[in-house]
Amino acid sequence: MKPGSALVVGAGIGGLATAVGLQRLGWRVRVIEQANELTEIGAGLTLSPNANRALSWLGVAEQLAPHLSIPPYQIAEDTVTGEEKSRLVRGPTAIAQYGAPYAFVHRADLHAVLARAVAAHDPQVFLLGRTCRSASSEEQAAVIELDDGQRLRANLVIGADGVRSAVRASLLGEMPARYTGFVAWRRLLPLEAVVRDALPAGSAVTWGVGKLFVRYRLEPRRQLNIVSFAKQADWAGESWTIPADPEVPAKLFADWHPALSALWRTPAREPCFQWGLLDREPIAQYDYGNIALLGDAAHPMLPFLGQGAALALEDAVILARTLESGDDLHDSLRRYS
């Protein structure tokens, strides 16, 4: 297909990966982002081999490599004693088996690498501080309306604007979220502050009835990423940057082996955050005329399998490859969907 023009709504990981993928095919891309500057908060995330294969196709694996933490293995622990119950081998074994590493990375490092790759193609690619109000598809184009009334038109619009997507709402109406009954807490700890028996060489998972504790190293930053999940009666809001008292998860896990609660009480420069896990009903398709949805705007995921970022990266690659191999935009988008 002859490259055209595209508007990507959202400059998160999925949106930036989409922009990189389209740019490498010769598309003229603009990225609309409501934030006034390109920054990414958050903590660690998983880049399983499928995600790293997508990053290789996008041409950014080499730039990202210094930021990766590649665990030799993942252990599952006994909730009471902390003893190892099982082990999944990672490291070179994962590379040999899947052709790409199983790794961890700080979200901000991945975001920065993708943003630099996008800007390297076109320094004027970003429209920051602009909010998409609505999106609509025409016969030969798609249009987005910004919060100031400005209308932008392109051959293709990609809604990569997250779980509260304005693009999806324009197409399908608002989709109310359902509280799953779980709340999550996260924090980054300096490695030197963590006691030895709480510091796995790779990653560690501990689970029990209604609770889960995950921890893994971010070696390039010399940090330990910890995340806990527990059932709670209710929750309001969807933000995952709500400050939290680390004593709350410390008490919730007090009946598990002591190293886990001790982690929440470890002094750290980073604050503790909490968020409620909310879910939405799946949608039947991701293409609507000259508009496509991607990442959490298309299929919001719960974090238990660590595949949210991976699937957004896969979406970006699949979208680009279907456009590259197709002769018609609508047929390509249907194959992507």
N, C-alpha and C positions, 0 to 999 in steps of 0.2 A: 504494500500500500504506500502511496505517496505520502510523506510526512506532512502534517498540517499544524494547526495551532491548538494548544491545550491550556486550560485553566485548571490548576490543582488547588483545591480548597483545603487548607490545613498544611502546616509545615512541621508536623510531627514526623516520626520515623517512616510511617507508611507514605505520607505525602512527599517527603524528600526522596525516598527510594523510587517512587513513581516518576518524579521529575528527572532523576538521574537516568532511569530506564528510557524515558521518552527522548531525552536529550541525545543519548547515544545513538538513537535512530534518526536524528535530524529534525525532531519536532521543535516548534517554537513554543516554549513553556513560560507561563507566569504562575507564580505561587502566591496565593492570597492567605495571609496569616493575621489573626486578630491581635496577637501580641505586638507590642511596639519594638521588640528586639528579639533576635533569634537566640533564645536560651532554652535549655531543657533542664528541668529539675528531676528529682527522682533518685533512685538508688540503683542497685544491681538488677540485671536481667539476664535470662538464659539465651544463648545463641547455640541452639542444637545444630547438628550437621546440616539439616535442611535449610536453616537460616544462613549458615556460612556459605553454603553452595549458592544461595541467592546473592549474597554479597560479592562472591567471586564473579558471578555473571555481570553484576553491576559495575565491576571494575574497581572496587574500593577495599578489597580484602587486604591488600598490601599496606595501605594506609592505616587500616584498623588493627593490624596484627600487634603493634606495640601496646595496645590498650587491652588486649585479651588476657584473661586468666584461664588457663587450661588445667582442669583438675585431673589428677591421676585416677581418681575413682570417686564414687558416691557411696556412702554407707547409710544403712538404716539402723537406728538405735532402739534399744529397749527403753520404754518410757520411764521405768523405775530405776534401773541400774545404770543406764547409759551405755551398756555393753553393745558391741556391734552384733547385729543379727543377720545382716546380709550385705553384699557388696556388688556394685556395678562397676566394672572396669571402664575407664574413660581413656584419656591421654592418647598415646599412639594407637591403641586398639581401636578407638572410635575412628581415627583417621584412616586406618587400614580397612576398616569395615565399610565406612560410608564415604570416604574420599574427602572428608572435611572434618574439622575438630568439633568436639563438644566443648563449649567455652562459656565463660561469664564475662560481662562487660558492664561498666557503668553506663547508664542510659545517656548521660550527657556526652560521653566520649563518642558513642555511636552516632548520636545526633550531630555532633560537631563535624565528624568525618563526612557524613552525608551532605551537610550544609555546605562545606567547602567544595565538595565535588560538584554540587549544583551551581554554586557561584562561579566556579572555574569556567564553566561553559558560557555563562552570561551574568556579569556582575549586576545587571539591572533586573534579574529574574524575580526578586521578591517585592511584593506589595505588603508592607508591614503596617500594623495598626488599622487594618481594614477588616470589617466583619461582614461575612456573607449573610444577607437577609433571606434570600430565596434563590432558587435555581429552576430553570425551565428549559425544555427541549423544543427546538423548532425543526423544520424539515431538513435543513442542511447545517444546522448549528445548534449550539446551546448557549444560554444566557444566564449570567448570575447578576443579581442586584445587590449592591453593597449598602451598608447602613446609611450612607449619605445620599442614596438615590442613584448613584452612578451605576450604569449597566455596562457589563463587559461581555463580549461575544467571542466565541471560539468554535472550532470544529468539534471539540470534545471538552467536556467538563468532568473532572474526577472529584467526587466527594470523599476526601480523606480526613474529614473534620471530626473524627472521633465518635464516642458513644452518644453524644448529644448532637449529632450531625444536623445542621440546618439544611444541607442538601437533601438528606434522606427525608427530613420532615416536609420539605417542599413537595416531594414526590409521593409520600405515603402517609403524611400526617404525623403528628406527634405519637411516639410509641412509649407509653409509660413503663418505667422500670419496675421490676419485682425484686423486693429485698429477699435474699436467699437465706437469711438467718445467721450469716457469718460476718464478723468484723475482722479486719486485718490490721496489724501494727508492723511498722518497719523502722529500721534504724541502721546506720553505718557506725561501726566501732573501729578505732585504730587497732591494728594487729598487736602492737606492743602492749596494749591495755588488757588484752584478753588472756585469761589464765590458760595454761597449756592444755588441761583436760577438756576445755571447751572449744579448742581450736583444731578442727579437722584438717588433714593435709589436703583434702579435696573439698567435698561438700557432704553435708549430713542432713538427713531427714528423720524426724521423729513424729510418729502419728499415733493417735488414740481416738477414743470415742469423742467426736465433736471438737477435736483440737488437732493442730498441726504446727510443727516448728521446723523451719528451714534455715540453714545457714551455709554460707560459702564465702570463699576468699575472693577479693578483688586485688590480686597481687600488685599490679602496676600502681595502684593507689595506696597500697599497704593498709587495706581496710577489710573488715569482715562485714558482710551484708547479712542481717538477720531479719526474718519475717515470721510472724506468728499469726495463726488463724484460730478463732474460737467462736462458738455459737453465742449469740447475744440476743436478747429479746426483741430489740427494735433498733432502728437506725433512720436517720434523715439525711438527705443530701448525697451527692455523688463524688464530691471532691476527694482526691487521695492525698491532699496536702493539708489536712486538718491536724493541728498540733495535738499531741496526746501526752498524757502522763505515763512514763514507762513503768511506773509502779503498778498500773492496771494489768498489763500482760504478765508482769512478774508474779503477781498474786494468782492470776488465772492458771499459771503453770507451776505453782508452788508444790503440787503433789506429784510432779514429775521429777526426774533426777536433777539435783541441785544446780548443776552447771547451767541449765537453761534459764532459770530465774535470775541467776547471777549475771548472765549476759545483759539482761534488761537493766540491771543496777550498775553496770559498768560505766564509769564516767566517759563521756564522749563530747566532742565538739558539735556533732550533728544532732539536731533535735529528733525526737520521736514523732512519727506521724501515724494516723489511723485513717481507715476508710471502710465503708460498708460495701460488701460485695452484692452488686445488683445485677440482674439478668434481664434480658429482653427476649421476646418470642422471635424465632428465626423468620427471615423473609424468603420469599420464593425465588427471587432473582436479584442480580446485582446490576443489570443494565436496563436503562429506561431511555430509549431513543438515543440521543447523543450524550447521555450522562451515564457514568458508571460509579458505583460505590465500591469502597475499598477499606480493608482493615476493620477497625471497630465500627465504622459507619455502616459496614455491610454485615459483619458477624461478630458482635462484641462477645468476648470470651472471659470466662472466669480464670483466675491465675493458677489453678492447681497443677496444670501440666506444663506451665512455663512456655506456652506457645503463642501468646498474643503478638509479640513483636515478630516472631518467626513467620506467622501467617500473613502479617501485613507485608513483610518483605517478599514472601512467595507471591502474594497478590500482585505486587508491583512488577515482578519479573514475568509472571504469566500474562498480565495485561500487555506489557511491552512486546512479548514474543507473539501473541496472537495478532497484534496490530502489524507487526513486522511481516508475518507470514500470510496475512489476509489481503484480499483485493477490495473488500467493502467494509466500511467502518461498522455498520450495524451487524453484519455477519461476524466480524471479529469480536465485537462486544458480547454477542450472544455466546460465542465459544468461550470467552473469558468467564461469563456468568455461569 
